[in-house]
Amino acid sequence: MGVVYRARDERLERDVALKVLTPGLLRDPGARRRFRNEALALSHVSHPSITTVLDFDEAEGYDFLVMEYVAGVTLAQRIGDGALAPPEAAEIGAQIADALDEAHERGIVHRDLKPGNILLTAKGRVKVVDFGIARRLEGEEAANATLTATSSGLGIGTLAYMAPEQLLGRPAGFAADLYALGVTLYETLAGRRPYERTLATALVDEILHRTPPSLTAVRPEIAASLAGVVASLLEKDPGRRPTSARAVAEALRAWNAAGAGAPPVDAIVTAASSPAPGAATVRSIAVLPFENVSGESADEFFADGMTDELISSLAQIRALRVISRTSVMRYKGARQALPEIARALGVDAVVEGTVLRSGDRVRILVRLIEATRDQLLLSKRFEGAVRDVLVVQGEAAQAIAQEVRVTLSPSEQAKLSRARPVLPEAYEHVIRGRHFWNRRTEEDLKKAASHFQAAIDADPTYVLAHVGLADAYNLLGFYVVLSPGDSFPRAKTAASRALEMDPGSAEAHTSLAYAVHYYDWNPGESQRLFQRSLELNPGYALTYLWLANVEAALGQTEKAVQTFEKGLALDPLSSMQNMARTFPLFFADRYEESIRGIRKALELDENYFPAHLWIGLNAEMLGDLDLALKSVERAVTLSPNSPAARADIARIQARRGNLVAAAEGATWLEAESKRRYIPSYGLALLAEAMSDPARALDYLDRALAERSHWMVYLACDPRFKSLRREPRFVDLCRKIGYLQV
């Protein structure tokens, strides 16, 4: 990396360690920025066992780090004088694990833990240096960790501490640090490394395929219970290593307290499972995206699916408020501290975990952390066949519910216990379908429908596959990718089939209610189905969103706002939820209030297409046609072929008096209608803006025949105010039956 000097900070009158990096090591601005971000993240970590980064800067072409100066020797130097006594080695290992736990909580992985990076002070305090730095300097573009290590001069000394997954070119996660801790502890106790080959290729082969000699065989006086802790850290499968660095620290200290009478290695998994005395009451939870530790990129979908399933399972518990998927997925790969995430989501506790799929087996490790005190409440492993993945999820949800001391009703207990086996192929298609469905674009919704249909083909009895297909067709209709007749009836068929198989499916009730609202124009039946869904699962955020749409169409503004707020409490960081809550405000002529709410959605995602479109509609009604045009033009850049955006631009141009541009927009829409469905409702709005009421009413007659879903808002749509006294318009509102004018 460079040269380290002991230096003097003359302003603060203290000694520091000045690490001057080799010239050219940070080859470009991107590398320098990544390295600086790593140094910045570490500078925020304050822990007695981690050396503090004080500064990172550049001068006269040299990049340098300023770090805390630590007087002492490295663990490598201590080991050079011989193996340490087991109690001292265990305490050193516990302090290293403490440092790893603090860093891991902040999303920082060391990636190069070894005795040479561990300092020991004269008072016996451990100081770990160079967190996260080695990976940045090796280069993130390295496709093969072994080649990187041997070609960059890292040599045997670093290879010996690299986890098998690193050597296979897979990402180095928290489990890789635990493996390096295992090698370090082995060497500290035995006076030698677990693998000692001097040829790089031979050493890699040993790490990947050989089992090291037992510590008790190398040094008989080492207790089997302590040797078991080290052996668990050296597991080749990252999913079989201890659940966390914190659990390792607790197990090592428990061994030091009990000596030879210490509990077996299983204590590593259970040590942190008991709640701390006086733990805070937990009534709200966020399940963060699970980490895929299989090393296979294809399993990212699987890990996300496991996150979704656990959210769905916990959301069925009435006593818990569980944050919805949309909000928690913003933290996928995030490095924020868990208490900070909990505050942003407004929850008492956070669930995090890892997923390992190997062949036909799946293993999840779940950690439940109480946010206020950053206290680990539960750390537990759940395992089963992939076909029993829903059973595994139910077991995890029950364990979490038990830990936070919520009482499950008999029906809730039954829901979490009755999960049926599912064909892995069908499950895979469903979680991929949900992934694409949540992205909402035309192409992704088509992909979602395809995956849900493939799941049904593989397993016709899989209820959530039918629900997914219903939701895909519902949104293909709402976003006018398909005509109403080609979308909503298919959604009704799929949702009805799901209800036939499982009358207790809240999701199926919600899917059917949506289609009944937008296609059957039956608000009473739609509301009944939505209410039944909430009785079955009060934590299903989508139900509140879609139910509020019905209330808005009925002119029940305040009731709709309250319903949206309930959904927002379950999904606070969702752009969709934040924007959708402004729907009833628009229909109630509260445009300025609506725009303020939409801007909150854009703070979460400045490229959220519907939000720009919706600001344009509100600004148009306020008479701010410049803002309206600017907003809708931004929407067009995000979705160039959107008929809604093109119609809105033409309508705004008409209101500005630019009838040529408006006519051009109308021509484009008419031409487009020859090859795809263009809703007549939008054409009616354009005709009204061009002061052609007769033509607008003709288009509305066509929209009625098409069963355009926007017709449910006809009576309260302020853009049609000029037509509200027209007998034909009044008759249309009567036929639809939502709200009379």
Stockholm file with secondary structure:
# STOCKHOLM 1.0

chainA/1-741         MGVVYRARDERLERDVALKVLTPGLLRDPGARRRFRNEALALSHVSHPSITTVLDFDEAEGYDFLVMEYVAGVTLAQRIGDGALAPPEAAEIGAQIADALDEAHERGIVHRDLKPGNILLTAKGRVKVVDFGIARRLEGEEAANATLTATSSGLGIGTLAYMAPEQLLGRPAGFAADLYALGVTLYETLAGRRPYERTLATALVDEILHRTPPSLTAVRPEIAASLAGVVASLLEKDPGRRPTSARAVAEALRAWNAAGAGAPPVDAIVTAASSPAPGAATVRSIAVLPFENVSGESADEFFADGMTDELISSLAQIRALRVISRTSVMRYKGARQALPEIARALGVDAVVEGTVLRSGDRVRILVRLIEATRDQLLLSKRFEGAVRDVLVVQGEAAQAIAQEVRVTLSPSEQAKLSRARPVLPEAYEHVIRGRHFWNRRTEEDLKKAASHFQAAIDADPTYVLAHVGLADAYNLLGFYVVLSPGDSFPRAKTAASRALEMDPGSAEAHTSLAYAVHYYDWNPGESQRLFQRSLELNPGYALTYLWLANVEAALGQTEKAVQTFEKGLALDPLSSMQNMARTFPLFFADRYEESIRGIRKALELDENYFPAHLWIGLNAEMLGDLDLALKSVERAVTLSPNSPAARADIARIQARRGNLVAAAEGATWLEAESKRRYIPSYGLALLAEAMSDPARALDYLDRALAERSHWMVYLACDPRFKSLRREPRFVDLCRKIGYLQV
#=GR chainA/1-741 SS CEEEEEEEETTTTEEEEEEEECTTSSCSHHHHHHHHHHHHHHHTCCCTTBCCEEEEEEETTEEEEEEECCCEEEHHHHHHTCCCCHHHHHHHHHHHHHHHHHHHHTTCCCSCCCGGGEEEETTSCEEECCTTHHHHHHCTTCSCHHHHHHHTTCHHHHHTTCCHHHHTTCCCCHHHHHHHHHHHHHHHHHSSCSCCCSSHHHHHHHHHHCCCCCHHHHSTTSCHHHHHHHHHHTCSSGGGSCSCHHHHHHHHHHHHHHGGGCCCTTHHHHTTTSCCTTCCCCCEEEECCCEECSSCGGGHHHHHHHHHHHHHHHHTCTTCEECCHHHHGGGTTCCCCHHHHHHHHTCSEEEEEEEEEETTEEEEEEEEEETTTTEEEEEEEEEEEGGGHHHHHHHHHHHHHHHTTCCCCHHHHHHHHCCCCCCHHHHHHHHHHHHHHTTCCHHHHHHHHHHHHHHHHHCTTCHHHHHHHHHHHHHHHHTTSSCHHHHHHHHHHHHHHHHHHCTTCHHHHHHHHHHIIIIICCHHHHHHHHHHHHHHCTTCHHHHHHHHHHHHHTTCHHHHHHHHHHHHHHSTTCHHHHHHTTHHHHHTTCHHHHHHHHHHHHHHCTTCHHHHHHHHHHHHHHTCHHHHHHHHHHHHHHSTTCHHHHHHHHHHHHHTTCHHHHHHHHHHHHHHTTTSCCCHHHHHHHHHHTTCHHHHHHHHHHHHHHTCGGGGGGGGCGGGGGGTTCHHHHHHHHHHCSCCC
#=GC SS_cons         CEEEEEEEETTTTEEEEEEEECTTSSCSHHHHHHHHHHHHHHHTCCCTTBCCEEEEEEETTEEEEEEECCCEEEHHHHHHTCCCCHHHHHHHHHHHHHHHHHHHHTTCCCSCCCGGGEEEETTSCEEECCTTHHHHHHCTTCSCHHHHHHHTTCHHHHHTTCCHHHHTTCCCCHHHHHHHHHHHHHHHHHSSCSCCCSSHHHHHHHHHHCCCCCHHHHSTTSCHHHHHHHHHHTCSSGGGSCSCHHHHHHHHHHHHHHGGGCCCTTHHHHTTTSCCTTCCCCCEEEECCCEECSSCGGGHHHHHHHHHHHHHHHHTCTTCEECCHHHHGGGTTCCCCHHHHHHHHTCSEEEEEEEEEETTEEEEEEEEEETTTTEEEEEEEEEEEGGGHHHHHHHHHHHHHHHTTCCCCHHHHHHHHCCCCCCHHHHHHHHHHHHHHTTCCHHHHHHHHHHHHHHHHHCTTCHHHHHHHHHHHHHHHHTTSSCHHHHHHHHHHHHHHHHHHCTTCHHHHHHHHHHIIIIICCHHHHHHHHHHHHHHCTTCHHHHHHHHHHHHHTTCHHHHHHHHHHHHHHSTTCHHHHHHTTHHHHHTTCHHHHHHHHHHHHHHCTTCHHHHHHHHHHHHHHTCHHHHHHHHHHHHHHSTTCHHHHHHHHHHHHHTTCHHHHHHHHHHHHHHTTTSCCCHHHHHHHHHHTTCHHHHHHHHHHHHHHTCGGGGGGGGCGGGGGGTTCHHHHHHHHHHCSCCC
//
